[in-house]
Amino acid sequence: MTDVFFTATKRALNNITSNYDMVWPTAVGLWNLRCMVNGVKKEFPEITEAELAAKFSQGSGIHGVNYQRAFIQTTWTQQQTKSAWILLNSTIPIFEGWLEELKQNYFTDMDVKALQFPTQAQAEVARLTANSSTMLHNSFYSTYLGKRDRCYAQLDALLHCYRVFKEARNCYMHNGSIADQKLINAYTDYLPFATASSLCVSEVPDFPAPALGTEVQVSLRGVVGFSYILIKLLVSLDTELLCAADAEAEFIARYQQKHKIMRTLKPNADESRRQVKQYVQQCGFPKPLAVDDIITFLLNNVVVKLFCNTTT
């Protein structure tokens, strides 16, 4: 959990990983099934659909496979393209859902749309963090700055890439996979940023140049690369947004969830600091850098109390 601040971000990253835990075994399984079906068909050209189903579907509980269409009439390249669309359609909503979750739970006035456009996102982040949390900034920000996949300086480039894949997905969902002017505009705007250095990646996600009015083409390799762009967006925005005063609600919620009983701080200052460091790390946060700030915050929010010696 310590790589990102918000629970919602960790959940989104896990969802991306879960997608690939399903996609890669499925792709390998499809490839092997293709080999077997085509091998049988070559040896027994007259084999029927029913016989293929009896051989390959038996025991699976799946009865709707058209083996002729799926593995003989469809090429492996075409099958990979279909897998790419499925993956893209399950990946874009992860980012959108993450923004909606943050808005619902913490940033009630967040402009979710602005955070999906390169010319608007940084201004929206600045607005959301204008009311800042000194405690969170001093305690965690510099630690998260060094985390892998954070590249906030490249935010505009990352979002230009995002817009291309988002508009492609919109064309697939709402325009019969035919490229519209929004996709053409997004792709044109993206081209100056479509470099490894601009995107902070080793390989630019593959995206064939779209042509207005023609079918949009995507590749499995390209969508996989785009998923890494999403990871960078999630991590980069997470780090900036933790500095907002609204993000303190996440800190309190996690603290109270872990420590259901109010803790009493020891009277010795060094000992109480060690206590709080431990309590905070037990919640899944990194080691805090400004422990005194956190102690003051916890006391002000009445989630810890000071030791009180009542003896006379």
Contacts in CASP RR format, 6 or more apart in sequence:
PFRMAT RR
TARGET T0000
AUTHOR 0000-0000-0000
METHOD contacts of the structure
MODEL  1
MTDVFFTATKRALNNITSNYDMVWPTAVGLWNLRCMVNGVKKEFPEITEA
ELAAKFSQGSGIHGVNYQRAFIQTTWTQQQTKSAWILLNSTIPIFEGWLE
ELKQNYFTDMDVKALQFPTQAQAEVARLTANSSTMLHNSFYSTYLGKRDR
CYAQLDALLHCYRVFKEARNCYMHNGSIADQKLINAYTDYLPFATASSLC
VSEVPDFPAPALGTEVQVSLRGVVGFSYILIKLLVSLDTELLCAADAEAE
FIARYQQKHKIMRTLKPNADESRRQVKQYVQQCGFPKPLAVDDIITFLLN
NVVVKLFCNTTT
1 7 0 8 1.000
1 10 0 8 1.000
1 284 0 8 1.000
1 285 0 8 1.000
2 284 0 8 1.000
2 285 0 8 1.000
2 286 0 8 1.000
3 10 0 8 1.000
3 147 0 8 1.000
3 148 0 8 1.000
3 235 0 8 1.000
4 10 0 8 1.000
4 13 0 8 1.000
4 144 0 8 1.000
4 147 0 8 1.000
4 234 0 8 1.000
4 235 0 8 1.000
4 238 0 8 1.000
4 239 0 8 1.000
5 140 0 8 1.000
5 144 0 8 1.000
5 238 0 8 1.000
5 239 0 8 1.000
5 241 0 8 1.000
5 242 0 8 1.000
5 247 0 8 1.000
5 250 0 8 1.000
5 285 0 8 1.000
6 102 0 8 1.000
6 106 0 8 1.000
6 238 0 8 1.000
6 241 0 8 1.000
6 242 0 8 1.000
6 247 0 8 1.000
6 250 0 8 1.000
7 250 0 8 1.000
7 254 0 8 1.000
8 98 0 8 1.000
8 101 0 8 1.000
8 102 0 8 1.000
8 105 0 8 1.000
9 98 0 8 1.000
9 234 0 8 1.000
9 235 0 8 1.000
9 238 0 8 1.000
11 98 0 8 1.000
11 101 0 8 1.000
12 94 0 8 1.000
12 95 0 8 1.000
12 97 0 8 1.000
12 98 0 8 1.000
12 234 0 8 1.000
13 231 0 8 1.000
13 234 0 8 1.000
13 235 0 8 1.000
15 94 0 8 1.000
16 91 0 8 1.000
16 94 0 8 1.000
16 227 0 8 1.000
16 230 0 8 1.000
16 231 0 8 1.000
19 87 0 8 1.000
19 90 0 8 1.000
19 91 0 8 1.000
19 94 0 8 1.000
19 227 0 8 1.000
20 224 0 8 1.000
20 227 0 8 1.000
23 83 0 8 1.000
23 87 0 8 1.000
26 83 0 8 1.000
27 80 0 8 1.000
27 83 0 8 1.000
27 220 0 8 1.000
30 79 0 8 1.000
30 83 0 8 1.000
31 76 0 8 1.000
33 56 0 8 1.000
33 71 0 8 1.000
34 71 0 8 1.000
34 76 0 8 1.000
34 79 0 8 1.000
36 56 0 8 1.000
37 52 0 8 1.000
37 56 0 8 1.000
37 67 0 8 1.000
37 71 0 8 1.000
37 72 0 8 1.000
38 71 0 8 1.000
38 72 0 8 1.000
40 47 0 8 1.000
40 52 0 8 1.000
40 55 0 8 1.000
41 47 0 8 1.000
41 72 0 8 1.000
49 66 0 8 1.000
49 67 0 8 1.000
49 68 0 8 1.000
52 67 0 8 1.000
52 68 0 8 1.000
53 63 0 8 1.000
53 64 0 8 1.000
53 65 0 8 1.000
53 67 0 8 1.000
56 65 0 8 1.000
56 67 0 8 1.000
57 63 0 8 1.000
57 64 0 8 1.000
57 65 0 8 1.000
70 79 0 8 1.000
80 219 0 8 1.000
80 220 0 8 1.000
81 217 0 8 1.000
81 218 0 8 1.000
81 219 0 8 1.000
81 220 0 8 1.000
83 220 0 8 1.000
84 218 0 8 1.000
84 219 0 8 1.000
84 220 0 8 1.000
84 222 0 8 1.000
84 223 0 8 1.000
85 172 0 8 1.000
85 218 0 8 1.000
87 220 0 8 1.000
87 223 0 8 1.000
87 224 0 8 1.000
87 227 0 8 1.000
88 165 0 8 1.000
88 168 0 8 1.000
88 169 0 8 1.000
88 172 0 8 1.000
88 218 0 8 1.000
88 223 0 8 1.000
88 226 0 8 1.000
89 169 0 8 1.000
89 172 0 8 1.000
89 173 0 8 1.000
91 223 0 8 1.000
91 226 0 8 1.000
91 227 0 8 1.000
91 230 0 8 1.000
92 165 0 8 1.000
92 166 0 8 1.000
92 169 0 8 1.000
94 230 0 8 1.000
95 116 0 8 1.000
95 162 0 8 1.000
95 230 0 8 1.000
95 233 0 8 1.000
95 234 0 8 1.000
96 112 0 8 1.000
96 116 0 8 1.000
98 234 0 8 1.000
99 110 0 8 1.000
99 112 0 8 1.000
99 115 0 8 1.000
99 116 0 8 1.000
100 112 0 8 1.000
102 110 0 8 1.000
102 241 0 8 1.000
103 110 0 8 1.000
103 112 0 8 1.000
105 249 0 8 1.000
105 250 0 8 1.000
106 244 0 8 1.000
106 246 0 8 1.000
106 247 0 8 1.000
106 249 0 8 1.000
106 250 0 8 1.000
107 128 0 8 1.000
107 241 0 8 1.000
107 244 0 8 1.000
107 246 0 8 1.000
108 246 0 8 1.000
110 124 0 8 1.000
110 128 0 8 1.000
111 120 0 8 1.000
111 124 0 8 1.000
113 120 0 8 1.000
114 120 0 8 1.000
114 121 0 8 1.000
114 123 0 8 1.000
114 124 0 8 1.000
115 121 0 8 1.000
115 124 0 8 1.000
115 125 0 8 1.000
115 237 0 8 1.000
116 159 0 8 1.000
116 162 0 8 1.000
116 163 0 8 1.000
116 166 0 8 1.000
117 159 0 8 1.000
117 163 0 8 1.000
118 155 0 8 1.000
118 156 0 8 1.000
118 157 0 8 1.000
118 159 0 8 1.000
118 160 0 8 1.000
118 163 0 8 1.000
118 189 0 8 1.000
119 156 0 8 1.000
121 155 0 8 1.000
121 156 0 8 1.000
121 159 0 8 1.000
121 237 0 8 1.000
122 155 0 8 1.000
122 156 0 8 1.000
125 237 0 8 1.000
125 240 0 8 1.000
125 241 0 8 1.000
128 241 0 8 1.000
128 244 0 8 1.000
128 246 0 8 1.000
129 240 0 8 1.000
129 241 0 8 1.000
129 243 0 8 1.000
129 244 0 8 1.000
131 244 0 8 1.000
131 245 0 8 1.000
131 246 0 8 1.000
132 243 0 8 1.000
132 244 0 8 1.000
132 245 0 8 1.000
133 242 0 8 1.000
133 243 0 8 1.000
133 244 0 8 1.000
133 245 0 8 1.000
133 247 0 8 1.000
133 248 0 8 1.000
134 293 0 8 1.000
135 248 0 8 1.000
135 251 0 8 1.000
135 290 0 8 1.000
135 293 0 8 1.000
135 294 0 8 1.000
135 296 0 8 1.000
135 297 0 8 1.000
136 242 0 8 1.000
136 243 0 8 1.000
136 244 0 8 1.000
136 247 0 8 1.000
136 248 0 8 1.000
136 251 0 8 1.000
137 243 0 8 1.000
138 289 0 8 1.000
138 290 0 8 1.000
138 293 0 8 1.000
139 280 0 8 1.000
139 288 0 8 1.000
139 289 0 8 1.000
139 290 0 8 1.000
139 291 0 8 1.000
139 293 0 8 1.000
139 294 0 8 1.000
140 242 0 8 1.000
140 285 0 8 1.000
140 286 0 8 1.000
140 288 0 8 1.000
140 289 0 8 1.000
141 239 0 8 1.000
141 242 0 8 1.000
141 243 0 8 1.000
142 289 0 8 1.000
143 286 0 8 1.000
143 287 0 8 1.000
143 289 0 8 1.000
144 150 0 8 1.000
144 238 0 8 1.000
144 239 0 8 1.000
144 242 0 8 1.000
144 286 0 8 1.000
145 239 0 8 1.000
147 235 0 8 1.000
147 239 0 8 1.000
148 235 0 8 1.000
149 231 0 8 1.000
149 232 0 8 1.000
149 235 0 8 1.000
149 236 0 8 1.000
150 232 0 8 1.000
150 235 0 8 1.000
150 236 0 8 1.000
150 239 0 8 1.000
151 158 0 8 1.000
151 200 0 8 1.000
151 232 0 8 1.000
151 236 0 8 1.000
152 236 0 8 1.000
152 237 0 8 1.000
152 239 0 8 1.000
152 240 0 8 1.000
154 198 0 8 1.000
154 199 0 8 1.000
154 200 0 8 1.000
154 232 0 8 1.000
154 236 0 8 1.000
155 233 0 8 1.000
155 236 0 8 1.000
155 237 0 8 1.000
156 193 0 8 1.000
157 193 0 8 1.000
157 198 0 8 1.000
157 199 0 8 1.000
157 200 0 8 1.000
158 199 0 8 1.000
158 200 0 8 1.000
158 229 0 8 1.000
158 232 0 8 1.000
158 233 0 8 1.000
158 236 0 8 1.000
159 233 0 8 1.000
160 186 0 8 1.000
160 189 0 8 1.000
160 190 0 8 1.000
160 193 0 8 1.000
161 190 0 8 1.000
161 193 0 8 1.000
161 194 0 8 1.000
161 199 0 8 1.000
161 205 0 8 1.000
161 226 0 8 1.000
161 229 0 8 1.000
162 226 0 8 1.000
162 229 0 8 1.000
162 230 0 8 1.000
162 233 0 8 1.000
163 186 0 8 1.000
163 189 0 8 1.000
163 190 0 8 1.000
164 183 0 8 1.000
164 186 0 8 1.000
164 187 0 8 1.000
164 190 0 8 1.000
164 207 0 8 1.000
165 205 0 8 1.000
165 207 0 8 1.000
165 218 0 8 1.000
165 223 0 8 1.000
165 226 0 8 1.000
165 229 0 8 1.000
166 186 0 8 1.000
167 180 0 8 1.000
167 182 0 8 1.000
167 183 0 8 1.000
167 186 0 8 1.000
167 187 0 8 1.000
168 183 0 8 1.000
168 207 0 8 1.000
168 210 0 8 1.000
168 216 0 8 1.000
168 218 0 8 1.000
170 180 0 8 1.000
170 182 0 8 1.000
170 183 0 8 1.000
171 177 0 8 1.000
171 178 0 8 1.000
171 179 0 8 1.000
171 180 0 8 1.000
171 183 0 8 1.000
171 216 0 8 1.000
172 216 0 8 1.000
177 215 0 8 1.000
177 216 0 8 1.000
178 213 0 8 1.000
178 214 0 8 1.000
178 215 0 8 1.000
178 216 0 8 1.000
179 210 0 8 1.000
179 211 0 8 1.000
179 212 0 8 1.000
179 213 0 8 1.000
179 214 0 8 1.000
179 215 0 8 1.000
179 216 0 8 1.000
180 212 0 8 1.000
180 213 0 8 1.000
181 212 0 8 1.000
183 210 0 8 1.000
183 216 0 8 1.000
184 210 0 8 1.000
184 212 0 8 1.000
187 207 0 8 1.000
187 209 0 8 1.000
187 210 0 8 1.000
192 198 0 8 1.000
193 199 0 8 1.000
194 204 0 8 1.000
195 204 0 8 1.000
196 202 0 8 1.000
196 203 0 8 1.000
196 204 0 8 1.000
199 205 0 8 1.000
199 229 0 8 1.000
199 232 0 8 1.000
200 232 0 8 1.000
201 225 0 8 1.000
201 228 0 8 1.000
201 229 0 8 1.000
201 232 0 8 1.000
203 225 0 8 1.000
205 222 0 8 1.000
205 223 0 8 1.000
205 224 0 8 1.000
205 225 0 8 1.000
205 226 0 8 1.000
205 228 0 8 1.000
205 229 0 8 1.000
206 219 0 8 1.000
206 221 0 8 1.000
206 222 0 8 1.000
206 225 0 8 1.000
207 218 0 8 1.000
207 219 0 8 1.000
207 222 0 8 1.000
207 226 0 8 1.000
208 217 0 8 1.000
208 218 0 8 1.000
208 219 0 8 1.000
210 216 0 8 1.000
210 217 0 8 1.000
241 247 0 8 1.000
242 250 0 8 1.000
248 297 0 8 1.000
251 285 0 8 1.000
252 301 0 8 1.000
252 303 0 8 1.000
254 283 0 8 1.000
254 284 0 8 1.000
254 285 0 8 1.000
255 279 0 8 1.000
255 280 0 8 1.000
255 283 0 8 1.000
255 298 0 8 1.000
255 303 0 8 1.000
256 303 0 8 1.000
257 283 0 8 1.000
258 279 0 8 1.000
258 282 0 8 1.000
258 283 0 8 1.000
259 279 0 8 1.000
259 282 0 8 1.000
259 283 0 8 1.000
259 303 0 8 1.000
262 302 0 8 1.000
262 303 0 8 1.000
262 304 0 8 1.000
262 305 0 8 1.000
263 275 0 8 1.000
263 279 0 8 1.000
263 304 0 8 1.000
263 305 0 8 1.000
264 304 0 8 1.000
264 305 0 8 1.000
264 306 0 8 1.000
264 307 0 8 1.000
265 272 0 8 1.000
265 275 0 8 1.000
265 276 0 8 1.000
265 295 0 8 1.000
265 304 0 8 1.000
265 305 0 8 1.000
265 306 0 8 1.000
265 307 0 8 1.000
266 272 0 8 1.000
266 275 0 8 1.000
266 307 0 8 1.000
267 306 0 8 1.000
267 307 0 8 1.000
267 309 0 8 1.000
272 295 0 8 1.000
273 291 0 8 1.000
273 292 0 8 1.000
273 295 0 8 1.000
276 288 0 8 1.000
276 291 0 8 1.000
276 294 0 8 1.000
276 295 0 8 1.000
276 298 0 8 1.000
276 304 0 8 1.000
277 287 0 8 1.000
277 288 0 8 1.000
277 291 0 8 1.000
279 304 0 8 1.000
280 287 0 8 1.000
280 288 0 8 1.000
280 294 0 8 1.000
281 287 0 8 1.000
288 294 0 8 1.000
295 304 0 8 1.000
298 304 0 8 1.000
299 305 0 8 1.000
299 306 0 8 1.000
END
